[in-house]
């Protein structure tokens, strides 16, 4: 929240104002939403909710951009890679169970990771129907050096809260989903701006 507040503070000196103009213009050209000067009134709960949601969106966007630029990997790919690296050797079905996405989604992510040389697949000798996935040396190095998946940080923080507070947050967010008539949109519990293959194709009222 401090970052959002600092963006809303207008320049105090003429030279600061001059320096800020190119940045503002660049932001407008890129489609960025520049916050207005001043604080959102504390009694405008509607605006506070919208601002909080926007801050969450921006945090996810910035994290995804950092992963793409610094590590050439997406959020869902990193989550899958870390799960594989932690397990040592694991099946796609077990990965899907651990990260709460469909097996078909995991297969698509594994295809991308294998193309990048981050994971390797092998068939079980005893049961050829089973395919195990393990991280390559390159994959283990990336899993160790990349920032933690964003939802891991949030989950850890949420789990430290009393159950009553977790319940309140969950019910409040689910209420917002209902108010936006978005309950019918399928979504995995993954914080990422990227499309998660096979997991967000269903929309309410038959829209696509």
N, C-alpha and C positions, 0 to 999 in steps of 0.2 A: 504494500500500500504506500510505502514511502516513495517508491519510484514513481507511482502514479501522481502523488502530490507534487513531487519535484518537477514533473513535466508541466503541471498546471500553473506553476509560478512564473509570472511574466518577467522579462529582463528588467533590471533596475537601471542599467546604464545604456547610453546611446550605442556604444560600441558592441555591447552584448546584443542589443536589438538588431543591429546590422548583421552580426554573425549568425543570428537565429533565422534570418530570412531565407537563406539558401536551404537550410535544413527543413524549414517548414514547406518550402516549395517542393523539395525532393519528396517529402512525406506525402504531399498532395498528389504528386505524379505517380507514386507507387501505390496509392489507394489507402495509405495509413490513415487512421482516425486520430487527429490531434485533439487532445482534451482542451476544453476551454479554461480560461483563467478562473481561479476561485474554487472554493470547496462546494461540493454538493450539499445542500441543506440537510441537516441531520434528520429533520422531520419528513423529508421526501423519501420515504422508504422504497418507493417504486424505483427512483433513480439510484438509490444506494444498492439495490438488488441488481439492477442492470449494470452498474459500474463494477460490482463484485464479479458478476459473470464475465464481463469483458476482461477483467484482470486475469481470471482463470484461463480464458481463451488465449490471451496474450502470452501467459506463462507457458502454455502448451506449445504455442506457435514458436516462441523463442527457443524452447528446448529442442523441438523438432529441427529447427533451422541449424542449431549448433551441432546436432548429431550429423546432419547432412553435410555441412561444410567441413567439420573437423574430422569426421570418421566415415563419411560416405555410407551411412546406414540409417534406416528409419527407426522410429520408436518401437513399432511392433517387431521388427527384425531383431533389435537389441534385446527386447524382452525374451524373445524365443531363444536367442543365442545364449543369454545369461542362464536361462533355465537348463539348456543343454550342457553348458560348461559346468554348472553346479552338479548336475546328475552324473556326468561322466559318459554314460551311454544310456539312451532312452528312446522309446518309440514315439511316433507322431501322436498316437492316441493318448499316451500319457502326458505329452506336452500340452495337448488340447485340454485335458482334464485339469492340469495345474494352472493354466492361464485363462481358463474359462472362455475358450473360443471353439469353433467347430473344427473337426479333423481336417475338412477340406481347406479351411483357412490356413491351418498349420502347414499343410502340404504346399500351398502356394508360397508361404514364407520360406519354407525349407528350400524350395527351388531357387529362390533369390539368394539365399545364404550359400547354397552350394555353388552357384555361379560365381560368387565372390571369393570362393575358396575358403570359406569360414567354417563349413561343416562337411562331414563325409558320411555317407550312408553305407551300411553293410547288412547283408542278409544273415539271419541266424543259421548256424550250421545244422542245428537239430530240427528247427522248424523254418523252412524256407519262406513261409508266408510272413514271418516276422522280419521287419526291417528296423534296425537300430541306427540311431543318429548320434554322432559324437562331434565335438568341436575339434577343428584342426589346431595346430600350433598358432597359426595366424588368428584363428577365431578365439582361442583362449586369451591371447595377448590383447585383442580388442575388447573382449568381455571384461578384462581386468582394468583396462585403461580408460574406457569410455565412462561418462557419467552414469550414475545409476538410473534405470528406467524411472520416469517421473512418477508413475503411480506407486512405485515401491516406497519412495519418500513419503508420499501422501498416506499410504496405507499404514506405514510405521507410525506416523504422527497421529493418525486417527485411532489406532489401536491403543495409544497411550491415554486416550480420553475415557472418561467414565462411559459405561454402556448407555446410560440415559442420554448423554450428550450425543453419542453416535446415532442413537435412534432419532433424536430431534433433527439432526443434520440430514439424515437419510430421508425422513418423512418430508422435510421442507423442500429438498431438492426434487423428490418425486412429485410433490405438489406443483412445483414449477413446470415439470415435464407435462403434467396434466393440463395446466393452464395454457401451455403452448400447443396443446393437442398433438403432442409428439410421442405419446405412449406406444403407438403402433410402429415406431421406427426401431428396427433391430439394431442393437449396439453392444459391442463387447466392452468389458470393463478395462479398456486400454486408453490412456490419455495420449492421443496422437492426432496430428492434423491429416496424416496420410489415410487413404482409403484402405481398410482392412479387407482384403479379398474374401468374398463369400459371406461377409458378415453384416452388410448394410444395404442389401438389395430390396428389402421389403419396406414399402411405405404405406401409410394409411390411405384409404379411399382409392387404392389402385393407382396412385400417382407414381411416376418414375422420373 
